[in-house]
């Protein structure tokens, strides 16, 4: 049970740190913030494809909202929570 709780806590941190924070901070200076947002959303969608086509309806708007939030505030902790 402890391993499940640990993985449940660590997974969102890693997803936001890598999929949003790291990716956007590396893509934005070179290709622009709009491309960084699109790349972040595309990676998030790719990571959630195993959930089926209905996940696109849920993940796409959340991914866009999270990417825009990070682009404007540069804060990841609210996204993890």
C-alpha positions as CSV (number, residue, x, y, z in Angstrom):
1,X,0.0,0.0,0.0
2,X,2.9,2.4,0.7
3,X,4.3,1.8,-2.8
4,X,0.9,2.7,-4.3
5,X,0.6,5.9,-2.3
6,X,4.2,6.9,-3.1
7,X,3.7,6.3,-6.9
8,X,0.4,8.2,-6.7
9,X,2.2,11.2,-5.2
10,X,5.3,11.0,-7.4
11,X,3.6,10.4,-10.8
12,X,1.9,13.9,-11.1
13,X,5.1,15.6,-10.0
14,X,7.1,13.9,-12.7
15,X,4.4,14.4,-15.4
16,X,4.3,18.2,-14.7
17,X,8.0,18.6,-14.2
18,X,8.9,16.9,-17.4
19,X,5.8,17.3,-19.6
20,X,5.2,20.9,-18.7
21,X,8.1,22.6,-17.0
22,X,11.1,21.1,-18.7
23,X,9.6,20.7,-22.1
24,X,8.2,24.2,-22.2
25,X,11.3,25.8,-20.8
26,X,13.4,24.2,-23.6
27,X,11.0,24.7,-26.5
28,X,9.8,28.2,-25.8
29,X,13.1,30.1,-26.2
30,X,13.8,28.4,-29.5
31,X,10.4,28.1,-31.2
32,X,8.1,30.4,-29.2
33,X,5.6,30.0,-26.4
34,X,2.8,28.9,-28.7
35,X,4.8,26.0,-30.0
36,X,5.9,25.1,-26.5
37,X,2.2,25.0,-25.3
38,X,1.3,22.8,-28.3
39,X,4.2,20.5,-27.6
40,X,3.2,20.2,-24.0
41,X,-0.4,19.4,-24.9
42,X,0.7,16.9,-27.5
43,X,3.0,15.1,-25.1
44,X,0.2,15.0,-22.5
45,X,-2.2,13.5,-25.0
46,X,0.4,10.9,-26.1
47,X,0.9,9.9,-22.5
48,X,-2.9,9.4,-22.0
49,X,-3.7,7.6,-25.2
50,X,-4.0,4.3,-23.4
51,X,-7.2,5.7,-21.8
52,X,-9.0,5.7,-25.2
53,X,-10.6,8.3,-27.4
54,X,-12.7,9.8,-24.7
55,X,-9.6,10.9,-22.9
56,X,-8.9,13.4,-25.7
57,X,-12.1,15.2,-24.7
58,X,-10.9,15.4,-21.1
59,X,-7.1,15.7,-21.5
60,X,-7.0,18.3,-24.3
61,X,-8.7,21.1,-22.4
62,X,-6.9,20.3,-19.2
63,X,-3.6,20.2,-21.0
64,X,-4.3,23.6,-22.7
65,X,-5.3,25.1,-19.4
66,X,-2.2,23.8,-17.6
67,X,0.1,24.9,-20.3
68,X,-1.3,28.4,-20.4
69,X,-1.2,28.6,-16.6
70,X,2.5,27.6,-16.7
71,X,3.2,30.0,-19.5
72,X,1.7,32.9,-17.6
73,X,2.9,32.1,-14.1
74,X,5.9,29.8,-14.4
75,X,4.5,27.9,-11.3
76,X,4.2,24.1,-11.4
77,X,3.1,23.3,-7.9
78,X,-0.6,24.3,-8.5
79,X,-0.6,21.9,-11.5
80,X,0.7,19.0,-9.4
81,X,-2.0,19.6,-6.8
